[in-house]
Amino acid sequence: MTSPAFLADRTSRPALPVRRRIAAYFTGGVGAVPELAGLLARRSRTVHELSVDIRDGVRESGLVCTVLLPADEVEALLTDLRALPGVVSAELA
């Protein structure tokens, strides 16, 4: 039988970070990238990969990245990304 003290200790530990793939779509072209990348650098522990797709004549650009982040911080990161000017959507990819 598992002791309640053991269970309390398990639930009080911080969640382990896991790689999460994030996609964001934005307007503003290359000028919007520093703000997006800056937010990712501030909010996640590590950005493992980052790719940006900006094409001439296309209204929206895309950013896809893999970040190391605990599960309980994912929604906050997505909400912060969505709050940036020019971001059309942000979601788990």
PDB file of N, CA, C and O in Angstrom:
ATOM      1  N   MET A   1       0.835  -1.172   0.000  1.00  0.00           N
ATOM      2  CA  MET A   1       0.000   0.000   0.000  1.00  0.00           C
ATOM      3  C   MET A   1       0.890   1.249   0.000  1.00  0.00           C
ATOM      4  O   MET A   1       1.911   1.283   0.687  1.00  0.00           O
ATOM      5  N   THR A   2       0.517   2.242  -0.745  1.00  0.00           N
ATOM      6  CA  THR A   2       1.293   3.464  -0.843  1.00  0.00           C
ATOM      7  C   THR A   2       0.893   4.426   0.268  1.00  0.00           C
ATOM      8  O   THR A   2      -0.291   4.629   0.536  1.00  0.00           O
ATOM      9  N   SER A   3       1.892   5.010   0.904  1.00  0.00           N
ATOM     10  CA  SER A   3       1.584   5.910   2.014  1.00  0.00           C
ATOM     11  C   SER A   3       1.148   7.280   1.491  1.00  0.00           C
ATOM     12  O   SER A   3       1.651   7.724   0.459  1.00  0.00           O
ATOM     13  N   PRO A   4       0.224   7.958   2.179  1.00  0.00           N
ATOM     14  CA  PRO A   4      -0.224   9.293   1.771  1.00  0.00           C
ATOM     15  C   PRO A   4       0.931  10.293   1.700  1.00  0.00           C
ATOM     16  O   PRO A   4       0.923  11.181   0.848  1.00  0.00           O
ATOM     17  N   ALA A   5       1.923  10.159   2.584  1.00  0.00           N
ATOM     18  CA  ALA A   5       3.063  11.075   2.560  1.00  0.00           C
ATOM     19  C   ALA A   5       3.828  10.934   1.252  1.00  0.00           C
ATOM     20  O   ALA A   5       4.275  11.931   0.684  1.00  0.00           O
ATOM     21  N   PHE A   6       3.981   9.710   0.772  1.00  0.00           N
ATOM     22  CA  PHE A   6       4.662   9.472  -0.493  1.00  0.00           C
ATOM     23  C   PHE A   6       3.892  10.110  -1.647  1.00  0.00           C
ATOM     24  O   PHE A   6       4.488  10.724  -2.531  1.00  0.00           O
ATOM     25  N   LEU A   7       2.566   9.962  -1.636  1.00  0.00           N
ATOM     26  CA  LEU A   7       1.740  10.553  -2.691  1.00  0.00           C
ATOM     27  C   LEU A   7       1.815  12.079  -2.654  1.00  0.00           C
ATOM     28  O   LEU A   7       1.876  12.721  -3.703  1.00  0.00           O
ATOM     29  N   ALA A   8       1.811  12.658  -1.463  1.00  0.00           N
ATOM     30  CA  ALA A   8       1.900  14.110  -1.338  1.00  0.00           C
ATOM     31  C   ALA A   8       3.227  14.603  -1.897  1.00  0.00           C
ATOM     32  O   ALA A   8       3.280  15.642  -2.554  1.00  0.00           O
ATOM     33  N   ASP A   9       4.305  13.855  -1.634  1.00  0.00           N
ATOM     34  CA  ASP A   9       5.613  14.241  -2.132  1.00  0.00           C
ATOM     35  C   ASP A   9       5.638  14.175  -3.661  1.00  0.00           C
ATOM     36  O   ASP A   9       6.225  15.047  -4.302  1.00  0.00           O
ATOM     37  N   ARG A  10       5.014  13.164  -4.248  1.00  0.00           N
ATOM     38  CA  ARG A  10       4.990  13.012  -5.707  1.00  0.00           C
ATOM     39  C   ARG A  10       4.229  14.149  -6.374  1.00  0.00           C
ATOM     40  O   ARG A  10       4.641  14.624  -7.433  1.00  0.00           O
ATOM     41  N   THR A  11       3.132  14.593  -5.779  1.00  0.00           N
ATOM     42  CA  THR A  11       2.316  15.627  -6.408  1.00  0.00           C
ATOM     43  C   THR A  11       2.906  17.021  -6.208  1.00  0.00           C
ATOM     44  O   THR A  11       2.539  17.944  -6.935  1.00  0.00           O
ATOM     45  N   SER A  12       3.809  17.200  -5.243  1.00  0.00           N
ATOM     46  CA  SER A  12       4.377  18.520  -5.011  1.00  0.00           C
ATOM     47  C   SER A  12       5.606  18.780  -5.874  1.00  0.00           C
ATOM     48  O   SER A  12       6.076  19.916  -5.937  1.00  0.00           O
ATOM     49  N   ARG A  13       6.131  17.767  -6.533  1.00  0.00           N
ATOM     50  CA  ARG A  13       7.298  17.954  -7.395  1.00  0.00           C
ATOM     51  C   ARG A  13       6.901  18.696  -8.665  1.00  0.00           C
ATOM     52  O   ARG A  13       5.797  18.511  -9.177  1.00  0.00           O
ATOM     53  N   PRO A  14       7.799  19.532  -9.172  1.00  0.00           N
ATOM     54  CA  PRO A  14       7.485  20.221 -10.422  1.00  0.00           C
ATOM     55  C   PRO A  14       7.415  19.231 -11.584  1.00  0.00           C
ATOM     56  O   PRO A  14       8.090  18.202 -11.583  1.00  0.00           O
ATOM     57  N   ALA A  15       6.594  19.560 -12.564  1.00  0.00           N
ATOM     58  CA  ALA A  15       6.455  18.703 -13.741  1.00  0.00           C
ATOM     59  C   ALA A  15       7.754  18.710 -14.523  1.00  0.00           C
ATOM     60  O   ALA A  15       8.414  19.741 -14.655  1.00  0.00           O
ATOM     61  N   LEU A  16       8.107  17.551 -15.034  1.00  0.00           N
ATOM     62  CA  LEU A  16       9.315  17.457 -15.845  1.00  0.00           C
ATOM     63  C   LEU A  16       9.090  18.112 -17.198  1.00  0.00           C
ATOM     64  O   LEU A  16       8.030  17.949 -17.801  1.00  0.00           O
ATOM     65  N   PRO A  17      10.079  18.849 -17.674  1.00  0.00           N
ATOM     66  CA  PRO A  17       9.937  19.444 -19.002  1.00  0.00           C
ATOM     67  C   PRO A  17       9.989  18.376 -20.090  1.00  0.00           C
ATOM     68  O   PRO A  17      10.743  17.407 -20.004  1.00  0.00           O
ATOM     69  N   VAL A  18       9.176  18.581 -21.102  1.00  0.00           N
ATOM     70  CA  VAL A  18       9.099  17.666 -22.244  1.00  0.00           C
ATOM     71  C   VAL A  18       9.161  18.512 -23.510  1.00  0.00           C
ATOM     72  O   VAL A  18       8.727  19.664 -23.517  1.00  0.00           O
ATOM     73  N   ARG A  19       9.699  17.941 -24.571  1.00  0.00           N
ATOM     74  CA  ARG A  19       9.733  18.666 -25.843  1.00  0.00           C
ATOM     75  C   ARG A  19       8.325  18.822 -26.389  1.00  0.00           C
ATOM     76  O   ARG A  19       7.576  17.852 -26.503  1.00  0.00           O
ATOM     77  N   ARG A  20       7.979  20.055 -26.724  1.00  0.00           N
ATOM     78  CA  ARG A  20       6.667  20.373 -27.299  1.00  0.00           C
ATOM     79  C   ARG A  20       6.893  21.069 -28.634  1.00  0.00           C
ATOM     80  O   ARG A  20       7.736  21.959 -28.742  1.00  0.00           O
ATOM     81  N   ARG A  21       6.149  20.669 -29.631  1.00  0.00           N
ATOM     82  CA  ARG A  21       6.243  21.307 -30.943  1.00  0.00           C
ATOM     83  C   ARG A  21       5.131  22.345 -31.038  1.00  0.00           C
ATOM     84  O   ARG A  21       3.952  22.027 -30.881  1.00  0.00           O
ATOM     85  N   ILE A  22       5.519  23.582 -31.296  1.00  0.00           N
ATOM     86  CA  ILE A  22       4.598  24.720 -31.332  1.00  0.00           C
ATOM     87  C   ILE A  22       4.589  25.301 -32.744  1.00  0.00           C
ATOM     88  O   ILE A  22       5.639  25.419 -33.376  1.00  0.00           O
ATOM     89  N   ALA A  23       3.411  25.660 -33.234  1.00  0.00           N
ATOM     90  CA  ALA A  23       3.280  26.347 -34.526  1.00  0.00           C
ATOM     91  C   ALA A  23       2.553  27.665 -34.290  1.00  0.00           C
ATOM     92  O   ALA A  23       1.547  27.714 -33.582  1.00  0.00           O
ATOM     93  N   ALA A  24       3.069  28.720 -34.884  1.00  0.00           N
ATOM     94  CA  ALA A  24       2.423  30.033 -34.803  1.00  0.00           C
ATOM     95  C   ALA A  24       2.350  30.614 -36.208  1.00  0.00           C
ATOM     96  O   ALA A  24       3.285  30.481 -36.998  1.00  0.00           O
ATOM     97  N   TYR A  25       1.251  31.247 -36.504  1.00  0.00           N
ATOM     98  CA  TYR A  25       1.054  31.898 -37.802  1.00  0.00           C
ATOM     99  C   TYR A  25       0.854  33.373 -37.537  1.00  0.00           C
ATOM    100  O   TYR A  25       0.100  33.758 -36.644  1.00  0.00           O
ATOM    101  N   PHE A  26       1.539  34.205 -38.323  1.00  0.00           N
ATOM    102  CA  PHE A  26       1.573  35.629 -38.025  1.00  0.00           C
ATOM    103  C   PHE A  26       1.661  36.472 -39.290  1.00  0.00           C
ATOM    104  O   PHE A  26       2.025  35.986 -40.361  1.00  0.00           O
ATOM    105  N   THR A  27       1.322  37.735 -39.140  1.00  0.00           N
ATOM    106  CA  THR A  27       1.483  38.710 -40.210  1.00  0.00           C
ATOM    107  C   THR A  27       2.640  39.629 -39.814  1.00  0.00           C
ATOM    108  O   THR A  27       3.080  39.629 -38.664  1.00  0.00           O
ATOM    109  N   GLY A  28       3.119  40.398 -40.765  1.00  0.00           N
ATOM    110  CA  GLY A  28       4.196  41.338 -40.448  1.00  0.00           C
ATOM    111  C   GLY A  28       5.546  40.910 -40.976  1.00  0.00           C
ATOM    112  O   GLY A  28       6.527  41.643 -40.849  1.00  0.00           O
ATOM    113  N   GLY A  29       5.605  39.724 -41.570  1.00  0.00           N
ATOM    114  CA  GLY A  29       6.847  39.266 -42.187  1.00  0.00           C
ATOM    115  C   GLY A  29       8.015  39.183 -41.228  1.00  0.00           C
ATOM    116  O   GLY A  29       7.857  38.864 -40.050  1.00  0.00           O
ATOM    117  N   VAL A  30       9.182  39.476 -41.753  1.00  0.00           N
ATOM    118  CA  VAL A  30      10.416  39.324 -41.000  1.00  0.00           C
ATOM    119  C   VAL A  30      10.474  40.250 -39.780  1.00  0.00           C
ATOM    120  O   VAL A  30      11.175  39.947 -38.815  1.00  0.00           O
ATOM    121  N   GLY A  31       9.763  41.352 -39.809  1.00  0.00           N
ATOM    122  CA  GLY A  31       9.756  42.276 -38.679  1.00  0.00           C
ATOM    123  C   GLY A  31       9.125  41.713 -37.423  1.00  0.00           C
ATOM    124  O   GLY A  31       9.404  42.197 -36.326  1.00  0.00           O
ATOM    125  N   ALA A  32       8.279  40.700 -37.556  1.00  0.00           N
ATOM    126  CA  ALA A  32       7.612  40.102 -36.391  1.00  0.00           C
ATOM    127  C   ALA A  32       8.446  39.009 -35.734  1.00  0.00           C
ATOM    128  O   ALA A  32       8.169  38.617 -34.601  1.00  0.00           O
ATOM    129  N   VAL A  33       9.455  38.517 -36.427  1.00  0.00           N
ATOM    130  CA  VAL A  33      10.226  37.364 -35.931  1.00  0.00           C
ATOM    131  C   VAL A  33      10.971  37.654 -34.624  1.00  0.00           C
ATOM    132  O   VAL A  33      10.921  36.818 -33.721  1.00  0.00           O
ATOM    133  N   PRO A  34      11.660  38.795 -34.474  1.00  0.00           N
ATOM    134  CA  PRO A  34      12.382  39.013 -33.206  1.00  0.00           C
ATOM    135  C   PRO A  34      11.480  38.959 -31.969  1.00  0.00           C
ATOM    136  O   PRO A  34      11.877  38.420 -30.936  1.00  0.00           O
ATOM    137  N   GLU A  35      10.288  39.506 -32.068  1.00  0.00           N
ATOM    138  CA  GLU A  35       9.379  39.487 -30.917  1.00  0.00           C
ATOM    139  C   GLU A  35       8.918  38.058 -30.605  1.00  0.00           C
ATOM    140  O   GLU A  35       8.855  37.662 -29.442  1.00  0.00           O
ATOM    141  N   LEU A  36       8.598  37.293 -31.645  1.00  0.00           N
ATOM    142  CA  LEU A  36       8.193  35.892 -31.445  1.00  0.00           C
ATOM    143  C   LEU A  36       9.334  35.081 -30.839  1.00  0.00           C
ATOM    144  O   LEU A  36       9.134  34.367 -29.857  1.00  0.00           O
ATOM    145  N   ALA A  37      10.515  35.187 -31.410  1.00  0.00           N
ATOM    146  CA  ALA A  37      11.671  34.427 -30.917  1.00  0.00           C
ATOM    147  C   ALA A  37      12.048  34.862 -29.505  1.00  0.00           C
ATOM    148  O   ALA A  37      12.440  34.034 -28.683  1.00  0.00           O
ATOM    149  N   GLY A  38      11.932  36.158 -29.221  1.00  0.00           N
ATOM    150  CA  GLY A  38      12.235  36.652 -27.882  1.00  0.00           C
ATOM    151  C   GLY A  38      11.306  36.080 -26.830  1.00  0.00           C
ATOM    152  O   GLY A  38      11.742  35.703 -25.742  1.00  0.00           O
ATOM    153  N   LEU A  39      10.020  36.015 -27.157  1.00  0.00           N
ATOM    154  CA  LEU A  39       9.052  35.433 -26.223  1.00  0.00           C
ATOM    155  C   LEU A  39       9.359  33.953 -25.984  1.00  0.00           C
ATOM    156  O   LEU A  39       9.324  33.486 -24.846  1.00  0.00           O
ATOM    157  N   LEU A  40       9.655  33.230 -27.040  1.00  0.00           N
ATOM    158  CA  LEU A  40       9.993  31.814 -26.882  1.00  0.00           C
ATOM    159  C   LEU A  40      11.223  31.641 -25.995  1.00  0.00           C
ATOM    160  O   LEU A  40      11.253  30.754 -25.143  1.00  0.00           O
ATOM    161  N   ALA A  41      12.223  32.474 -26.188  1.00  0.00           N
ATOM    162  CA  ALA A  41      13.444  32.381 -25.385  1.00  0.00           C
ATOM    163  C   ALA A  41      13.182  32.702 -23.915  1.00  0.00           C
ATOM    164  O   ALA A  41      13.772  32.085 -23.028  1.00  0.00           O
ATOM    165  N   ARG A  42      12.302  33.659 -23.660  1.00  0.00           N
ATOM    166  CA  ARG A  42      11.995  34.027 -22.265  1.00  0.00           C
ATOM    167  C   ARG A  42      11.119  32.994 -21.576  1.00  0.00           C
ATOM    168  O   ARG A  42      11.313  32.725 -20.390  1.00  0.00           O
ATOM    169  N   ARG A  43      10.154  32.405 -22.286  1.00  0.00           N
ATOM    170  CA  ARG A  43       9.145  31.545 -21.662  1.00  0.00           C
ATOM    171  C   ARG A  43       9.529  30.075 -21.589  1.00  0.00           C
ATOM    172  O   ARG A  43       9.065  29.366 -20.696  1.00  0.00           O
ATOM    173  N   SER A  44      10.365  29.602 -22.507  1.00  0.00           N
ATOM    174  CA  SER A  44      10.696  28.178 -22.487  1.00  0.00           C
ATOM    175  C   SER A  44      12.103  27.983 -21.939  1.00  0.00           C
ATOM    176  O   SER A  44      12.918  28.905 -21.941  1.00  0.00           O
ATOM    177  N   ARG A  45      12.368  26.800 -21.482  1.00  0.00           N
ATOM    178  CA  ARG A  45      13.683  26.516 -20.942  1.00  0.00           C
ATOM    179  C   ARG A  45      14.720  26.411 -22.059  1.00  0.00           C
ATOM    180  O   ARG A  45      15.838  26.905 -21.921  1.00  0.00           O
ATOM    181  N   THR A  46      14.350  25.773 -23.152  1.00  0.00           N
ATOM    182  CA  THR A  46      15.264  25.603 -24.281  1.00  0.00           C
ATOM    183  C   THR A  46      14.459  25.557 -25.572  1.00  0.00           C
ATOM    184  O   THR A  46      13.430  24.886 -25.641  1.00  0.00           O
ATOM    185  N   VAL A  47      14.918  26.259 -26.584  1.00  0.00           N
ATOM    186  CA  VAL A  47      14.343  26.154 -27.919  1.00  0.00           C
ATOM    187  C   VAL A  47      15.270  25.226 -28.691  1.00  0.00           C
ATOM    188  O   VAL A  47      16.410  25.587 -28.985  1.00  0.00           O
ATOM    189  N   HIS A  48      14.783  24.021 -29.023  1.00  0.00           N
ATOM    190  CA  HIS A  48      15.625  23.025 -29.676  1.00  0.00           C
ATOM    191  C   HIS A  48      15.735  23.242 -31.174  1.00  0.00           C
ATOM    192  O   HIS A  48      16.791  23.004 -31.759  1.00  0.00           O
ATOM    193  N   GLU A  49      14.694  23.676 -31.779  1.00  0.00           N
ATOM    194  CA  GLU A  49      14.738  23.973 -33.210  1.00  0.00           C
ATOM    195  C   GLU A  49      13.722  25.060 -33.496  1.00  0.00           C
ATOM    196  O   GLU A  49      12.713  25.186 -32.802  1.00  0.00           O
ATOM    197  N   LEU A  50      14.000  25.837 -34.519  1.00  0.00           N
ATOM    198  CA  LEU A  50      13.134  26.943 -34.876  1.00  0.00           C
ATOM    199  C   LEU A  50      13.232  27.142 -36.382  1.00  0.00           C
ATOM    200  O   LEU A  50      14.323  27.294 -36.931  1.00  0.00           O
ATOM    201  N   SER A  51      12.084  27.140 -37.039  1.00  0.00           N
ATOM    202  CA  SER A  51      12.078  27.439 -38.473  1.00  0.00           C
ATOM    203  C   SER A  51      10.958  28.427 -38.756  1.00  0.00           C
ATOM    204  O   SER A  51       9.869  28.351 -38.186  1.00  0.00           O
ATOM    205  N   VAL A  52      11.260  29.352 -39.651  1.00  0.00           N
ATOM    206  CA  VAL A  52      10.319  30.400 -40.024  1.00  0.00           C
ATOM    207  C   VAL A  52      10.127  30.323 -41.529  1.00  0.00           C
ATOM    208  O   VAL A  52      11.091  30.197 -42.284  1.00  0.00           O
ATOM    209  N   ASP A  53       8.879  30.400 -41.957  1.00  0.00           N
ATOM    210  CA  ASP A  53       8.552  30.359 -43.384  1.00  0.00           C
ATOM    211  C   ASP A  53       7.883  31.677 -43.753  1.00  0.00           C
ATOM    212  O   ASP A  53       6.727  31.919 -43.405  1.00  0.00           O
ATOM    213  N   ILE A  54       8.619  32.520 -44.458  1.00  0.00           N
ATOM    214  CA  ILE A  54       8.105  33.803 -44.920  1.00  0.00           C
ATOM    215  C   ILE A  54       8.204  33.800 -46.440  1.00  0.00           C
ATOM    216  O   ILE A  54       9.285  33.604 -46.995  1.00  0.00           O
ATOM    217  N   ARG A  55       7.081  34.017 -47.112  1.00  0.00           N
ATOM    218  CA  ARG A  55       7.056  33.997 -48.576  1.00  0.00           C
ATOM    219  C   ARG A  55       6.479  35.301 -49.115  1.00  0.00           C
ATOM    220  O   ARG A  55       5.494  35.835 -48.605  1.00  0.00           O
ATOM    221  N   ASP A  56       7.121  35.784 -50.150  1.00  0.00           N
ATOM    222  CA  ASP A  56       6.669  37.008 -50.795  1.00  0.00           C
ATOM    223  C   ASP A  56       5.277  36.802 -51.378  1.00  0.00           C
ATOM    224  O   ASP A  56       5.023  35.811 -52.062  1.00  0.00           O
ATOM    225  N   GLY A  57       4.387  37.734 -51.106  1.00  0.00           N
ATOM    226  CA  GLY A  57       3.040  37.675 -51.654  1.00  0.00           C
ATOM    227  C   GLY A  57       2.041  36.862 -50.843  1.00  0.00           C
ATOM    228  O   GLY A  57       0.868  36.786 -51.207  1.00  0.00           O
ATOM    229  N   VAL A  58       2.486  36.258 -49.760  1.00  0.00           N
ATOM    230  CA  VAL A  58       1.597  35.471 -48.904  1.00  0.00           C
ATOM    231  C   VAL A  58       1.310  36.292 -47.650  1.00  0.00           C
ATOM    232  O   VAL A  58       2.229  36.811 -47.017  1.00  0.00           O
ATOM    233  N   ARG A  59       0.034  36.406 -47.295  1.00  0.00           N
ATOM    234  CA  ARG A  59      -0.375  37.263 -46.174  1.00  0.00           C
ATOM    235  C   ARG A  59       0.182  36.795 -44.833  1.00  0.00           C
ATOM    236  O   ARG A  59       0.656  37.615 -44.046  1.00  0.00           O
ATOM    237  N   GLU A  60       0.134  35.495 -44.560  1.00  0.00           N
ATOM    238  CA  GLU A  60       0.575  34.969 -43.263  1.00  0.00           C
ATOM    239  C   GLU A  60       1.885  34.208 -43.404  1.00  0.00           C
ATOM    240  O   GLU A  60       2.133  33.536 -44.406  1.00  0.00           O
ATOM    241  N   SER A  61       2.708  34.331 -42.381  1.00  0.00           N
ATOM    242  CA  SER A  61       3.951  33.577 -42.298  1.00  0.00           C
ATOM    243  C   SER A  61       3.802  32.538 -41.199  1.00  0.00           C
ATOM    244  O   SER A  61       2.881  32.615 -40.386  1.00  0.00           O
ATOM    245  N   GLY A  62       4.700  31.573 -41.173  1.00  0.00           N
ATOM    246  CA  GLY A  62       4.622  30.520 -40.167  1.00  0.00           C
ATOM    247  C   GLY A  62       5.924  30.353 -39.410  1.00  0.00           C
ATOM    248  O   GLY A  62       7.010  30.572 -39.946  1.00  0.00           O
ATOM    249  N   LEU A  63       5.793  29.964 -38.166  1.00  0.00           N
ATOM    250  CA  LEU A  63       6.935  29.659 -37.317  1.00  0.00           C
ATOM    251  C   LEU A  63       6.636  28.327 -36.652  1.00  0.00           C
ATOM    252  O   LEU A  63       5.556  28.134 -36.094  1.00  0.00           O
ATOM    253  N   VAL A  64       7.581  27.420 -36.709  1.00  0.00           N
ATOM    254  CA  VAL A  64       7.446  26.126 -36.038  1.00  0.00           C
ATOM    255  C   VAL A  64       8.694  25.933 -35.200  1.00  0.00           C
ATOM    256  O   VAL A  64       9.810  26.161 -35.669  1.00  0.00           O
ATOM    257  N   CYS A  65       8.501  25.510 -33.953  1.00  0.00           N
ATOM    258  CA  CYS A  65       9.651  25.295 -33.084  1.00  0.00           C
ATOM    259  C   CYS A  65       9.382  24.123 -32.146  1.00  0.00           C
ATOM    260  O   CYS A  65       8.244  23.691 -31.961  1.00  0.00           O
ATOM    261  N   THR A  66      10.445  23.636 -31.577  1.00  0.00           N
ATOM    262  CA  THR A  66      10.359  22.628 -30.531  1.00  0.00           C
ATOM    263  C   THR A  66      10.984  23.231 -29.283  1.00  0.00           C
ATOM    264  O   THR A  66      12.136  23.666 -29.302  1.00  0.00           O
ATOM    265  N   VAL A  67      10.220  23.254 -28.201  1.00  0.00           N
ATOM    266  CA  VAL A  67      10.688  23.840 -26.950  1.00  0.00           C
ATOM    267  C   VAL A  67      10.639  22.801 -25.840  1.00  0.00           C
ATOM    268  O   VAL A  67       9.852  21.856 -25.892  1.00  0.00           O
ATOM    269  N   LEU A  68      11.475  22.985 -24.850  1.00  0.00           N
ATOM    270  CA  LEU A  68      11.470  22.135 -23.663  1.00  0.00           C
ATOM    271  C   LEU A  68      10.669  22.867 -22.595  1.00  0.00           C
ATOM    272  O   LEU A  68      11.064  23.934 -22.125  1.00  0.00           O
ATOM    273  N   LEU A  69       9.523  22.268 -22.215  1.00  0.00           N
ATOM    274  CA  LEU A  69       8.580  22.974 -21.362  1.00  0.00           C
ATOM    275  C   LEU A  69       7.729  21.968 -20.586  1.00  0.00           C
ATOM    276  O   LEU A  69       7.309  20.962 -21.156  1.00  0.00           O
ATOM    277  N   PRO A  70       7.463  22.216 -19.289  1.00  0.00           N
ATOM    278  CA  PRO A  70       6.549  21.345 -18.552  1.00  0.00           C
ATOM    279  C   PRO A  70       5.120  21.473 -19.107  1.00  0.00           C
ATOM    280  O   PRO A  70       4.743  22.524 -19.625  1.00  0.00           O
ATOM    281  N   ALA A  71       4.352  20.426 -18.997  1.00  0.00           N
ATOM    282  CA  ALA A  71       2.987  20.395 -19.529  1.00  0.00           C
ATOM    283  C   ALA A  71       2.124  21.516 -18.964  1.00  0.00           C
ATOM    284  O   ALA A  71       1.281  22.064 -19.675  1.00  0.00           O
ATOM    285  N   ASP A  72       2.324  21.863 -17.692  1.00  0.00           N
ATOM    286  CA  ASP A  72       1.480  22.887 -17.080  1.00  0.00           C
ATOM    287  C   ASP A  72       1.827  24.310 -17.520  1.00  0.00           C
ATOM    288  O   ASP A  72       1.155  25.254 -17.104  1.00  0.00           O
ATOM    289  N   GLU A  73       2.858  24.487 -18.351  1.00  0.00           N
ATOM    290  CA  GLU A  73       3.228  25.807 -18.846  1.00  0.00           C
ATOM    291  C   GLU A  73       2.895  26.007 -20.326  1.00  0.00           C
ATOM    292  O   GLU A  73       3.074  27.103 -20.857  1.00  0.00           O
ATOM    293  N   VAL A  74       2.417  24.967 -20.987  1.00  0.00           N
ATOM    294  CA  VAL A  74       2.156  25.041 -22.430  1.00  0.00           C
ATOM    295  C   VAL A  74       1.060  26.044 -22.758  1.00  0.00           C
ATOM    296  O   VAL A  74       1.244  26.887 -23.636  1.00  0.00           O
ATOM    297  N   GLU A  75      -0.071  25.970 -22.074  1.00  0.00           N
ATOM    298  CA  GLU A  75      -1.185  26.879 -22.378  1.00  0.00           C
ATOM    299  C   GLU A  75      -0.798  28.331 -22.163  1.00  0.00           C
ATOM    300  O   GLU A  75      -1.197  29.199 -22.939  1.00  0.00           O
ATOM    301  N   ALA A  76      -0.029  28.605 -21.122  1.00  0.00           N
ATOM    302  CA  ALA A  76       0.404  29.981 -20.864  1.00  0.00           C
ATOM    303  C   ALA A  76       1.290  30.491 -21.999  1.00  0.00           C
ATOM    304  O   ALA A  76       1.163  31.644 -22.411  1.00  0.00           O
ATOM    305  N   LEU A  77       2.179  29.647 -22.505  1.00  0.00           N
ATOM    306  CA  LEU A  77       3.025  30.037 -23.633  1.00  0.00           C
ATOM    307  C   LEU A  77       2.174  30.314 -24.870  1.00  0.00           C
ATOM    308  O   LEU A  77       2.376  31.322 -25.548  1.00  0.00           O
ATOM    309  N   LEU A  78       1.230  29.433 -25.166  1.00  0.00           N
ATOM    310  CA  LEU A  78       0.362  29.634 -26.327  1.00  0.00           C
ATOM    311  C   LEU A  78      -0.463  30.912 -26.180  1.00  0.00           C
ATOM    312  O   LEU A  78      -0.637  31.648 -27.151  1.00  0.00           O
ATOM    313  N   THR A  79      -0.968  31.181 -24.991  1.00  0.00           N
ATOM    314  CA  THR A  79      -1.740  32.397 -24.736  1.00  0.00           C
ATOM    315  C   THR A  79      -0.874  33.637 -24.947  1.00  0.00           C
ATOM    316  O   THR A  79      -1.321  34.611 -25.553  1.00  0.00           O
ATOM    317  N   ASP A  80       0.359  33.605 -24.451  1.00  0.00           N
ATOM    318  CA  ASP A  80       1.272  34.736 -24.628  1.00  0.00           C
ATOM    319  C   ASP A  80       1.611  34.954 -26.102  1.00  0.00           C
ATOM    320  O   ASP A  80       1.686  36.094 -26.560  1.00  0.00           O
ATOM    321  N   LEU A  81       1.815  33.868 -26.841  1.00  0.00           N
ATOM    322  CA  LEU A  81       2.075  33.994 -28.277  1.00  0.00           C
ATOM    323  C   LEU A  81       0.880  34.625 -28.984  1.00  0.00           C
ATOM    324  O   LEU A  81       1.043  35.527 -29.805  1.00  0.00           O
ATOM    325  N   ARG A  82      -0.318  34.150 -28.662  1.00  0.00           N
ATOM    326  CA  ARG A  82      -1.538  34.674 -29.298  1.00  0.00           C
ATOM    327  C   ARG A  82      -1.761  36.154 -28.990  1.00  0.00           C
ATOM    328  O   ARG A  82      -2.405  36.857 -29.769  1.00  0.00           O
ATOM    329  N   ALA A  83      -1.241  36.626 -27.870  1.00  0.00           N
ATOM    330  CA  ALA A  83      -1.420  38.019 -27.472  1.00  0.00           C
ATOM    331  C   ALA A  83      -0.480  38.979 -28.218  1.00  0.00           C
ATOM    332  O   ALA A  83      -0.686  40.192 -28.191  1.00  0.00           O
ATOM    333  N   LEU A  84       0.539  38.443 -28.875  1.00  0.00           N
ATOM    334  CA  LEU A  84       1.461  39.314 -29.613  1.00  0.00           C
ATOM    335  C   LEU A  84       0.767  39.933 -30.818  1.00  0.00           C
ATOM    336  O   LEU A  84      -0.065  39.290 -31.460  1.00  0.00           O
ATOM    337  N   PRO A  85       1.109  41.183 -31.126  1.00  0.00           N
ATOM    338  CA  PRO A  85       0.511  41.820 -32.305  1.00  0.00           C
ATOM    339  C   PRO A  85       0.882  41.050 -33.571  1.00  0.00           C
ATOM    340  O   PRO A  85       2.035  40.666 -33.763  1.00  0.00           O
ATOM    341  N   GLY A  86      -0.090  40.837 -34.409  1.00  0.00           N
ATOM    342  CA  GLY A  86       0.166  40.169 -35.677  1.00  0.00           C
ATOM    343  C   GLY A  86       0.035  38.652 -35.648  1.00  0.00           C
ATOM    344  O   GLY A  86      -0.009  38.021 -36.704  1.00  0.00           O
ATOM    345  N   VAL A  87      -0.028  38.053 -34.457  1.00  0.00           N
ATOM    346  CA  VAL A  87      -0.151  36.587 -34.382  1.00  0.00           C
ATOM    347  C   VAL A  87      -1.616  36.227 -34.642  1.00  0.00           C
ATOM    348  O   VAL A  87      -2.526  36.683 -33.950  1.00  0.00           O
ATOM    349  N   VAL A  88      -1.803  35.396 -35.660  1.00  0.00           N
ATOM    350  CA  VAL A  88      -3.137  34.965 -36.061  1.00  0.00           C
ATOM    351  C   VAL A  88      -3.559  33.745 -35.257  1.00  0.00           C
ATOM    352  O   VAL A  88      -4.709  33.647 -34.828  1.00  0.00           O
ATOM    353  N   SER A  89      -2.628  32.812 -35.051  1.00  0.00           N
ATOM    354  CA  SER A  89      -2.913  31.636 -34.229  1.00  0.00           C
ATOM    355  C   SER A  89      -1.624  31.037 -33.715  1.00  0.00           C
ATOM    356  O   SER A  89      -0.551  31.241 -34.283  1.00  0.00           O
ATOM    357  N   ALA A  90      -1.749  30.291 -32.625  1.00  0.00           N
ATOM    358  CA  ALA A  90      -0.624  29.557 -32.028  1.00  0.00           C
ATOM    359  C   ALA A  90      -1.210  28.288 -31.427  1.00  0.00           C
ATOM    360  O   ALA A  90      -2.217  28.336 -30.721  1.00  0.00           O
ATOM    361  N   GLU A  91      -0.580  27.155 -31.706  1.00  0.00           N
ATOM    362  CA  GLU A  91      -1.107  25.875 -31.232  1.00  0.00           C
ATOM    363  C   GLU A  91       0.002  24.842 -31.152  1.00  0.00           C
ATOM    364  O   GLU A  91       1.105  25.043 -31.660  1.00  0.00           O
ATOM    365  N   LEU A  92      -0.320  23.725 -30.498  1.00  0.00           N
ATOM    366  CA  LEU A  92       0.593  22.587 -30.519  1.00  0.00           C
ATOM    367  C   LEU A  92       0.574  22.002 -31.926  1.00  0.00           C
ATOM    368  O   LEU A  92      -0.490  21.834 -32.521  1.00  0.00           O
ATOM    369  N   ALA A  93       1.720  21.702 -32.439  1.00  0.00           N
ATOM    370  CA  ALA A  93       1.809  21.157 -33.799  1.00  0.00           C
ATOM    371  C   ALA A  93       1.921  19.650 -33.772  1.00  0.00           C
ATOM    372  O   ALA A  93       2.005  19.018 -34.825  1.00  0.00           O
TER     373      ALA A  93
END
